[in-house]
C-alpha cells in the first residue's frame, strides 16, 4: 500500500468517525428533548365559547396532543368526563378544558325546579355553603310605604332548602337609590325547590331588604313551630 492509499484509508476512517460522532450527538439531543418533554397525552381545546350552566357535549371540544408534563393536574384527558356535566363558568374558545370548569348536572326530584339568586357574600354565604348543604332562607322586609300598621319583620321564607350549586364571587354595582353606596360582592346560589317555594324566593329577591341563608347541620332539618316563621322587634319589646 503506497502513501496515497494510506492517506485515503485514514481520511475514510476519519469520515466514519465524524459521521458516528454526529450520529451520537443527534441521539443525545433527541434523548435530551424527550427527557424534557416526556410522553404526549390527549387534551381537549374548546372550539367555541360556551355559556355558564350549559349542558356539555363531546363535539364542543377538539382533541389535541400535548406533553403530559406541560398539562396541569386538573386538565381533562378523557372526553367522556363531560357526559352529564354542565359548565360552571364561561368557557372561552381556545382554552384547554379543566375539570374545575365543569360539574355534574344536578338531579332534581319530582316536582322540583332549579332557581338561582344572588346572595350577599358577607352576610349570607361567607364561603361555608357548598352544594348538597341544607339551609333556611331568611328575608327581611321594612315598613317603608306600608299601610294598616304593618311593621318591619323577618321571615323564614323557605325552610330546609337544598343547595345544588354555588357560583363564583361577583361584584355587584349598587342600583337605584343605593348609588352612593360601595359596590358589594355576591354569590349566585342555586336551589332545588318546589313551585311555591321558588315563588317565595323570587319574591324575596325582588322586594326584601335582605335575603340571608342559615346553614343547617347535616341531618338536622328545621321543624317550624307555630309563630317560628316570622319575627318582629315588637315581640321582644312586649316581653
C-alpha positions in Angstrom: 0.0 0.0 0.0 1.5 3.2 -1.1 1.3 6.5 0.8 -1.6 7.8 -1.3 -3.6 4.8 -0.5 -2.7 5.0 3.2 -3.9 8.7 3.3 -7.2 7.6 1.6 -7.8 5.0 4.2 -7.0 7.4 7.0 -9.4 10.0 5.6 -12.1 7.4 5.2 -11.7 6.3 8.8 -11.8 9.9 9.9 -15.0 10.4 7.9 -16.6 7.4 9.5 -15.6 8.5 13.0 -17.0 12.0 12.3 -20.3 10.5 11.0 -20.5 8.3 14.1 -19.9 11.3 16.3 -22.6 13.3 14.6 -25.0 10.4 14.9 -24.2 10.1 18.6 -24.8 13.8 19.0 -28.1 13.7 17.3 -29.2 10.8 19.5 -28.1 12.7 22.6 -30.1 15.8 21.5 -33.2 13.6 20.9 -32.8 11.9 24.2 -32.4 15.3 26.0 -35.6 16.6 24.3 -37.5 13.5 25.2 -36.4 13.7 28.8 -37.6 17.4 29.0 -40.8 17.0 27.0 -41.8 13.5 28.0 -44.7 11.4 26.6 -47.7 13.1 24.9 -51.3 12.7 26.1 -54.7 13.7 24.8 -56.0 17.1 25.9 -59.1 19.0 24.8 -59.5 22.5 23.5 -62.7 24.4 23.5 -63.9 25.0 19.9 -66.3 28.0 20.7 -67.4 30.0 23.7 -69.7 28.1 26.0 -72.1 29.9 28.3 -72.3 29.1 32.0 -74.7 26.3 33.1 -74.8 24.9 29.5 -75.0 21.2 29.1 -71.8 19.9 27.5 -71.2 17.5 24.6 -68.1 15.9 23.3 -68.4 17.8 19.9 -67.8 21.1 21.6 -64.1 20.2 22.2 -61.2 19.5 19.9 -58.7 16.7 20.8 -55.0 17.8 20.6 -51.7 16.2 21.7 -49.6 17.8 24.4 -46.7 16.7 26.5 -48.0 15.3 29.7 -45.6 17.3 31.9 -46.9 20.5 30.4 -50.5 19.9 31.4 -51.9 20.9 34.8 -53.1 18.2 37.1 -56.7 19.0 36.6 -56.6 19.1 32.7 -59.2 16.8 31.2 -57.6 13.9 29.2 -60.7 11.8 28.7 -63.6 13.4 26.8 -66.1 11.0 28.4 -65.7 13.1 31.5 -68.0 15.8 30.1 -71.0 13.4 29.9 -73.8 14.6 32.1 -71.9 17.7 33.1 -72.5 21.5 32.8 -70.1 24.5 32.6 -69.8 26.3 35.9 -68.4 29.4 34.2 -67.9 31.0 30.8 -65.7 28.6 28.7 -63.5 30.6 26.3 -62.7 29.4 22.7 -59.1 28.1 22.5 -58.8 27.3 26.3 -57.9 23.9 27.5 -60.6 22.1 29.3 -60.0 21.7 33.1 -62.1 19.5 35.4 -62.8 22.5 37.7 -64.6 24.2 34.8 -67.4 21.6 34.8 -69.7 20.0 37.4 -72.3 17.2 37.4 -75.7 18.4 36.3 -77.9 18.4 39.4 -80.6 15.8 39.6 -83.9 17.2 40.7 -86.6 15.2 42.5 -90.1 15.1 41.0 -91.8 18.4 41.3 -88.6 20.3 41.9 -87.1 23.1 39.8 -83.8 25.0 39.9 -83.8 28.6 40.9 -80.7 30.8 41.4 -80.5 34.0 43.3 -77.6 36.3 44.3 -76.8 36.2 48.0 -74.6 38.8 49.7 -71.2 37.2 50.3 -70.6 38.8 53.6 -73.9 38.3 55.3 -75.3 35.2 53.6 -72.5 32.9 52.5 -69.1 33.5 54.0 -67.6 30.7 52.0 -69.2 27.9 54.1 -72.1 26.9 52.0 -71.4 24.2 49.4 -73.6 22.0 47.0 -75.5 19.4 49.0 -76.0 21.6 52.0 -79.4 22.4 53.5 -80.2 26.0 54.5 -83.0 28.1 55.8 -83.7 31.2 53.6 -84.5 34.3 55.6 -85.9 37.6 54.2 -86.2 40.9 56.0 -88.8 43.5 55.0 -89.0 47.0 56.2 -92.2 49.0 56.9 -91.5 51.8 54.5 -94.6 52.6 52.5 -96.7 50.1 54.3 -100.2 50.8 55.4 -102.5 49.4 58.0 -100.0 49.4 60.8 -97.6 46.8 59.3 -94.1 46.7 60.8 -90.7 45.6 59.7 -90.3 41.9 60.0 -88.0 38.9 59.3 -89.4 35.7 57.8 -88.2 32.3 57.1 -89.5 32.1 53.6 -88.2 28.6 52.9 -87.1 26.1 55.5 -84.7 23.2 54.6 -83.9 24.4 51.1 -81.5 22.2 49.2 -78.4 23.9 47.7 -77.4 22.3 44.4 -74.7 24.8 43.2 -72.6 27.7 44.5 -71.3 30.1 41.8 -68.3 32.4 41.8 -68.0 35.6 43.8 -69.2 38.5 41.7 -69.0 42.3 42.2 -72.4 44.0 42.1 -72.9 47.7 41.4 -75.5 49.5 43.6 -78.8 50.2 41.9 -81.4 52.9 42.1 -81.2 54.9 45.4 -78.2 53.0 46.5 -75.8 54.6 44.0 -73.9 56.4 46.8 -73.1 53.0 48.5 -70.0 51.0 47.7 -70.3 48.0 45.3 -71.0 44.7 47.1 -70.0 41.2 46.4 -72.5 38.4 45.9 -72.5 34.7 45.0 -75.1 33.0 42.8 -76.7 30.2 44.8 -78.9 27.6 43.1 -81.6 25.7 45.0 -83.9 22.8 44.2 -87.4 23.9 45.2 -91.0 23.2 44.6 -93.0 25.8 42.7 -94.4 27.6 45.8 -91.0 27.9 47.5 -89.4 29.0 44.2 -92.1 31.8 44.0 -91.3 32.8 47.6 -87.6 33.1 46.9 -88.2 35.1 43.7 -90.5 37.5 45.5 -88.0 37.9 48.4 -85.1 38.6 45.9 -87.2 41.4 44.3 -88.8 43.0 47.3 -86.9 42.1 50.5 -84.4 44.4 52.0 -82.0 41.5 52.5 -82.0 37.8 51.8 -79.8 35.6 54.1 -79.0 32.0 54.4 -78.6 30.0 57.6 -76.6 26.8 57.2 -78.1 23.7 58.9 -76.2 20.9 60.5 -76.1 17.6 58.5 -79.1 15.5 59.2 -80.8 18.2 61.3 -83.7 19.7 59.4 -85.6 22.6 60.8 -89.1 21.9 62.3 -91.0 25.2 62.5 -93.5 25.5 65.3 -96.4 28.0 65.0 -95.0 31.5 65.1 -91.4 30.5 64.3 -91.7 31.5 60.7 -91.6 35.2 61.3 -90.3 37.8 63.8 -90.8 41.5 64.6 -89.0 43.6 67.1 -92.3 44.2 69.0 -92.2 40.6 70.1 -89.1 41.4 72.3 -90.4 44.8 73.3 -93.6 43.3 74.7 -91.8 40.7 76.8 
